[in-house]
Amino acid sequence: MWIKQAHIVGFGQFSQQTFNFVQGLQVVQGLNEAGKTTLHQFLFDMIFGFPQAKGRKINTYEPLDKGPYGGRIQFEVANQLYELERLGRTQTTTTLTAVATGQIFADPEAMLTKLLGPVDRELYLAIFSFDQEALMAIFSLKPDDFAAYLRTLATPGAQDWLDVANQWEKNATTKFGTTKTAHREINQSLAQLKQQQQQLQVTISQQPSLDKLQANAQSLTRRLQSLQQRQAQIQSQMTHQQAQMHLLPVYQRWHKITQQVQAVGKPLDLTVADEAERVRQQLASLDDMMVTTAITKQQVESANDAIEKLEELDQKQAYLTKQQTTAMQAQADVLAKYHWQQLPPLLTDDQKAKLNGQSVKAESTDNKSLIIAAIIGVVILMVTLMTNHIVTGVFLLIICLVFGWWFGQNKNKPTTSTQANHVLPDAYQQMTVTDILSAQNDIKKVNDLLLATNQTFQDQQAMLSELVDVKVSLSWLGEGLSAKDYRSRLMAVHVQQETMGQQQLQRQNLQQTLQTLYQKLGVKDESALRQRRDAQRQVNDLHREADMLAEQLQGADMHELAAQDAIKNQPQSTSENQEILQRIQREKAQVNQQLAEVNVQLQNLQTDTSIENQQQMVANQVTMVNQQLKQYFVDRLGSEWIRQALNAAIIDRLPNLLQQASVLFARLTNNHYQSVQQTKTLLKVVRNDRKVLGVNQLSKGTASQLYVALRLAFVLNVASTLQLPLLIDDAFVDFDDQRRDAMMTVLSELGTDDQQIFYFTGRLVSGDNIMTLTQS
C-alpha cells in the first residue's frame, strides 16, 4: 500500500489541509505541537477507523474549531488507486471509491479488509508502527522473559496467549505441590481421603458376621423358592387334570360337529350367490322402470327432415320480410329527404329536356289513395299482432301501401302525352332543376325496391302452402309450435327411444350374467339357489357352534383329549399328589421360620448406618479430589499446549528473522556488533570482539537499536505477503548523531517502491522527501 495523499477536513489542529506523500521514505519533521503525532494518528485512524470511545487515556483529536470531523486519503494497492473518505467520529460515514472507474463499493469496510489482507488494528500496531515508548519496552522485560517477548514479535497476538498460559501454570502450581511436605489444596484433600478410607476399613473389620448372615439368608431364600416352584408345579398338574375332565364333553361335541361339516362337501360360494341375487334384483328393478314408445325411428327421421324444412322456410320468410322493410324504409327516407307526401313519378326524357330551357309548372296531385291504403294496412297489422301473426301483418301492410301508391299514380296520370311532356307533378314545383334531376336516381331506386317487394309478396304466397304442409306433418308433436320447440320435443322422443334400446340391451346382459352365475353355483333358478342357501345356513350354524367350542378348548391338549375320548378312561387318583403337597407345605414352614430369624439379625445390623455414612464420606471426598485433579491437569496441559503451539509457529520464521536482524543491527552499530542469537531462555548479541552479551548488559541506545533491528527485520520477513506503510513516531530521541545518521541511512535503503516509511521527528534533518510542519 502507498498512501499518496491525505486531505484533512477536521482532525485536531488541522482543518481543510492537504498533504502529498512520496513512495519510499517520507520524513515529516517539525517542532513540538506542530502536528506530527496528529498527522500520524489521522493516517492510522483513516485506515482502521476512528475511535468510538472517549476518556482521559484516549485522544480522539476533536477539531479545535468544532467543525466537521474526518477527511480522506488516496492510496494505491496493486497499481490501483483508491480514495477512502471517513466523515464523523461516532456515526462515521465511510466511502471507498476506485478512482480509475469511479466505482463506489457498497461495503467499503469489507473491501478495505480485503485490500489490507489479514492485518487488523492490533496486528498493525505490533508490526508496522512503533515509537519511543515501544523502544523502551525492551528494558522492562526480565532477561528470562525476553524469549517470550521475541516469540510475541514473531507471532503478533501471541502475548495474550502467553498471558493465559502463565495464568494457567500459576493456578496449577498453587493447587498442588510435588513434595511430600506440601500443604496445598489438592495435597490436603488426598491426605484426608486416605484417612477416611482407613477409618472405613476399621469399621468393616469390626462386623465380620454380616456376610455370613447375608449368605445364609440367600441360601434359605433359594430353598424356599425351590419348594414354591415344586408346589406350583404339582398344583398345576392337578388343575390340568381337572380341566381335562371338564373339557372332555366339549371336545366330544366339537369332534362330532367337525365330522358333520366335513361330510357336507364343498360349501356354497356366498360371494357368487350374493352377486347372483344382486343381478336378479337389478333385473327386476329394470323391468319395473322399462321405457316403452310406439313411435318408430322412421317417424323421427321424417320429423327431423320436416323441422329442417321448417327452419329453412322461417329463414326465407325472415329474409323476405327484411327486404320489404328495407323497401319501405328507403321510400320513407326519400320522402323525408325531399319533403314529399308521396313519391312522384319519374320524368320522361322530354320532361328532363324541357327543364333546361323553361320553368316548371306545378301539377296538382292527390295523395288521398295512399293515405287510405296506409290506414287500412295499419288496421290489418294491429289485428295480426293480436293473433301472433306479425309476419303476415307486415306483408299485408306493404301490399296496401303499394296498391295505394299505384292507384294514386294512375289517377293523376296526364290524359295525353303532350300534357305529360309539358306539365310536371306538383311535388317538383318548389324544387330547382338540379334537385329535380338529382332526385330521379332516388325515385328510381325506390321504384325498383317496390317492384322487388311485389315479387317478394308472390314468393311468400308460394311458401304459405309449403309451410302448411310441413306443420301438418309435425302435428303429432304439437300444434302452432316454433321450429325450436319442435326440435326440443323431437329430441325428447329420440332420447326416449335411445333409453328404451339401452334398457333392452342391459336386460339381455343381466339375464346372461345371471345364467352364468347360476351355472357357476350349480343351480337352475332362484328357487334352487334359495334351497342351497337354507342348507348352507345350517352348515354355517354348525360352524359357529364349532368355533364357540374351539374357543372353550383353546389352550387344552387336544391329543390328550382325543386319547381319553378313544379309551373312555378316567384320570388317575390325585391322592399321591396331595400327599406330596402336604410334605412340601411342612418344609416351607420350617424354612420360613429360619429365614425370619436371619432377617431379624440382618435388620439389627442394617439399623447401624455408621458404615454407610463413612462410605458416603469417602465417595464425596473421591469426587472432590477427582474434580481438583481434573482442573489441575487441564491447567497444566493447556499451558503446555499454548507454549508448544507458539514455538511451532515461529520455528521456521525465527532463524531468518534473526539473520536479517543481525545484518541490520551490525549496520546500525557501524559493525560494532556481529550478530543476534537466541538461547533457550535469553536473547544475546555477539560483539565484534566475539564477546557474547545479554540485553541487560547493553546501553539504552544499543538496546533501542536492537529493538529497531528486530522490528525492521520482521517487516522485511513479511514483505512478500504484507506491504503496508511503516509509521515511526519520534522513536530515536535518545540516539546520538552517529546512531541517528546510521538509522536514517538504513531507513532510506528500506524505503523503496515496495515499502513506504513515515518517519515523524522533532529534529530538523536534511535530505530528500522532507515535509516540514509548522505551528499554527
Secondary structure by P-SEA (a helix, b strand, c coil): cccccccccccccccbbbbbbbccbbbbbbcccccaaaaaaaaaaaaccccccccccccccccccccccccbbbbbcccbbbbbbbccccbbbbbbbccccccccccaaaaaaaaaccccaaaaaaccccccccccccccccccaaaaaaaaaacccaaaaaaaaaaaaaaaaaccccccccccaaaaaaaaaaaaaaaaaaaaaaccaaaaaaaaaaaaaaaaaaaaaaaaaaaaaaaaaaaaaaaaaaaaaaaaaaaaaaacccccaaaaaaaaaaaaaaaaaaaabbbbbcccaaaaaaaaaaaaaaaaaaaaaaaaaaaaaaaaaaaaaaaaaaccccccccccaaaaaaaacbbbbbbbbbaaaaaaaaaaaaaaaaaaaaacaaaaaaaaaaaaaaaaaaaaaaaaccccaaaaacccccccccccaaaaaaaaaaaaaaaaaaaaaaaaaaaaaaaaaaaaaaaaaaccccccccaaaaaaaaaaaaaaaaaaaaaaaaaaaaaaaaaaaaaaaccccaaaaaaaaaaaaaaaaaaaaaaaaaaaacccaaaaaaaaaaaccccccaaaaaaaaaaaaaaaaaaaaaaaaaaaaaaaaaacaaaaaaaaaaaaaaaaaaaaaaaaaaaaaaaaaaaaaaaaaacccaaaaaaaaaaaaaaaaccccccccccccbbbbbcccccccccccccaaaaaaaaaaaaaaaaaaaccccccbbbbccccccccaaaaaaaaaaaaaaccccbbbbbbbcccccccbbbbbbcc
